[in-house]
């Protein structure tokens, strides 16, 4: 489980990469990786804030990501 400080650091790093125009590769994969590495490891009481920021990062990249959709679509 991630601490609130670690979550803040990871989200801030991701936001700075996106705003700075860094080469992040496939935007959909980048956003999906953030959901896996941050949201899934965040304590329940911090998840609503994480969701808002991850969705905002996705919007900045033009990525519409529904967490868990890829896993649910698998047979």
N, C-alpha and C positions, 0 to 999 in steps of 0.2 A: 504494500500500500504506500502511495506517495504522500508526502507531507504537503501542507498548503504552500510552503515556500518552494518546494521542488516543482509543484504544479505551476506556480506563478512563473518560475524560471523557464520551464519548458514552453509554456504558452507565449511568454514574452519573446523567447528566442524564435519561435515559429512566426509570430507576428512580424518581428523585425526582418526575418528572411523574406517574407512575402512583400512587405512594404519597401524593402530595399531592392527588390527585383532580382534576388538571388536565383541561380539556376537550381531549382528543386526537383527537376526531372518531371515525371508524370504528376500533374496536380492532384488527380484523383487518388493516386497511390500515396502521395504525401499526406493528404487529408485522412485517408483511411488509416495510415500509420499513426497519425496523431490520436485518432479515436482509440486505437488499440493500446498505444503506449501511455496515454494520459487518462482518458475517460475510464477505461476498464480498470485502472489501478487507483482511481481517486476514491476517497471515502464518500459514502452516500451523501453526507451533508454538504459536500462541495460540488457534487455533480451538476447541479443546475447552473452554476456559474461557469463550469467547464463547458457545458453544452452551448451556452450562449456564445462563448468565445470561439469554440470550434466551428460553429455555424457561421460566425462572422468571417473567420479565416477562409472557409469554403466559399462564401460569397465573394470575397476579394479575388479568389482564384477562378470564379465562375463554375465552381463544383457544387453540385447538389448531392449531398451525402446523407443517406439514411442509415444510421448505425445499425449493424446487424442484418441489413438487407442482403448482402452477399452470402452470408452464412445461411440465412433462411431460404435463399433461392436454390441452394445445393440440394440434390436428391439424397 
